[in-house]
Amino acid sequence: MAQETTSATRDAILDAADRLLGRLGFRKTTLDDLARESGVGRRTIYLHFASKEDVALASIDRVVERLCARLDALAASESPAPEKLRAMLRERVLFRVDSVRDYFHGLDELFAVLRPRYMERRERYFADEAERFARVIRAGAKAGELTAPDPDAAARAMLLATNALLPYSLSPRELGARAKVARDVDTLADCLLDGLVARRNPGRSAARRRGLVTKR
């Protein structure tokens, strides 16, 4: 029970931080603001986090943890490997876009302050996501759905390509409409999967090969 209470309090603080970062931005948000928004005292915040920077980093960690859980669910589906990969690529971009959609300030100031510590975490985020994609690619190759001599390299390439669409230093307006971002992810997925989908019929176009995902 005590552990559940501790976890609930921590989540309440992080939920409040997400709202404040959206409304005020990182620099203008204070620990007093965070205490009022979360309904806990400053001393309680310090029981969970050493500083405002730690709160913000934990908020980013939580987004990635929730994303990885979503990726695991997609990877465990009964869909063919190409469809799983397409859905996972969309999710890794759109989940992050949705997580900052209510931000009225850009994320540039947040990452300017947190960059050194964030970059350390980013390597771990990338490795965790890459392993999930590589597992699907390996399974797809074993099933004859994909051609992938180096699944780890293919997974890294997928993440590097879609990193360009992640909301690191953009405001919601600069991110553009969600539907446009989704189309951009799909276009990238077509290009990336074109080199992986096993060629049972080499004469088909890339669009037709998407029939592995959706038959028309």
N, C-alpha and C positions, 0 to 999 in steps of 0.2 A: 504493500500500500504506500509506504514512504517513497519507494522508487517511482511509483506511478505519479505521485504528487510532485516529485522533483521533476520528472519528465514533463508533466503538464505545465508547471511553472516555467520551465525552460522554453517550451513551445509558445507560451503566452508572451514571453519576452521577445522571441524571434518574430512572432506574428506582429507585435507592436512595432518592431524595428522595420519590418517590411512596409508597413503602412507609413511610417514616418519618413523612411528613405524615399518613398514615392512622393509624399507631399512636400517635404522640406529639403530633401537632398542630404548628403552625408555631413557636410560641414556645419549646416545649421541645426542638425539634430543633436540634442544634448542628452545626457543621462537623466536629467530631471524630466525632459520630455518623455523619455523612454519609460521612466517610472510611472508617470501619470497615465501614459497610453496603455501600459500593460497592467496597471492596477496593483503594482507591487512597489515596495520601497527600494531606494538606491542600494541599501545594504543587501537586500535579497538579490539584486542584479549582480552585485559583486561576489555573491556565493557561487554564481554560475559563470561569470565572465570577468576577466581582469580589466577590460577597458571597452570603450565604444568600438574600437577597431576589432576586438575579438568578437563582439556581437555581430558586426557586419560580416566577418569571415565565416562565422558559424551559420549565418543566414545563407551564404553562398554554398557552404557545405551541405546544408539541408536541401537546397534545390537539387544539387547533384545526386545526393542520396536518393531522393524521390524519383529523379530521372532514371537512375540505374535500376530501381525497382520496376519502373515501367518498361525499360528495355528488357529486363529479365522476363517479364510477362509476355512481351511480344516474341521473344526468342523461344519461349516454351509453347507457343501456339502450334497448331497442326498445319499451318500454311507451308507452302513450298519455300525453300531457302531464299530465292530472289524476292518473294513477297515479304518475307520477314525482314530482310535487309532494307527494302524500300520503306517499310513502316518504321523501322528503327531509325533510319536517317531522318525521316520526317519528325519523329518524336524528339530526337536530340536537339533539333533546331527549334521546333514550335513550342516544346515544353519550356525552353528558356525564354523564348519570346513572350509567351503567356505569363511567365513569372515576373516580368518587368513591364507588362503592358500598362499598368496603372501608374507608372513612374512619370511624373510631370517634369522631372529634371533628368539630364543625361547622366550616364553612369561614369563619365570621364573623371569627375572629381573623386568619386569613390575609389576607382582603380588607380588614380594618381597617388592617393595616400597609401593604399594597401598594396601597391604593385609588387614590392619585393616579397612580401609574405604570400601574396596571392599567387605569384609565379611558382613558388615552391609547391603549393597545393595543386596548381594547374597541371603539373607533370603527373601527379597522382590521379587527378580526374581523367586525364587523357589515357593513361595506362589502364585504368579500370574500364573505361568505355571501350577501348580498343580490344581488350580481351573478350568482352562480350560479343563484339562483332566477329572477331576471329573464330570464336567457337561456332557461330552460325555458319561461317564460310567453310570451316573444316567439315562440319556435318553435311553441308550442301555438296561439297566435293566428294565426300564418301558416298553420298546418295546418287551421284552422277548428275546433279542439277547444276553444279558450278564447275568451272575449270580454274583452279587456284593453286599454282605450284608453291606459293608462299602466302598462306592465309594471314599471317601476322603483318606482312608488308601491305597486303591488300586492305586490311582493316585500317591500318594507319593512314593509307592514302585516302580512304573514304572520310575519315575524320578531318584530315588536313583540308580536303576540298570543301567540306561543309562548314569548317570553322569560319569561313568568310561570311557566313550568314548569321553568325551568333551575335547577340546584342551586347557587345562589350562597351562601346563608347558612343552609343546612339540613343537619342530620345525616341519615344514612341512614334513621333512624326517621321523621324529619319528612318526608322525601321520599315515604315510603309505598312500597307494593309496586310493583315495576316494572310489573306488569300494569295496575295502576290508573293509573299515569302514562301508559302506552300508550293506555289508553281515553280519558284526558283529551285526549291529542294527537289521537286520531281524531275526538273530538267537535269540537275546534277546527277540524280540517281540514275536516270536513263544512260548518261554518259559513263558513269562508274560501273553499272551493272552490265553494260554492253561488253566489257572486257572479261566478265566473269561467267556469264550465263553459258552453259554448255551448248555447243553448236550441234544440235541434232539435225538442224536444217539450215546450213550456212546461207541459203539464199534469202532468208527472211530479213526484213528490215528491223532496225532497233525497236521501232514502234510496235511491229508485229510480235517481236520477241517478248514484249510486255504481256503477251497472251498467257505467259506463265503466271502472270498476276491476275489479269482480267481478260477473259475471252469476250470478243465482240461478236 
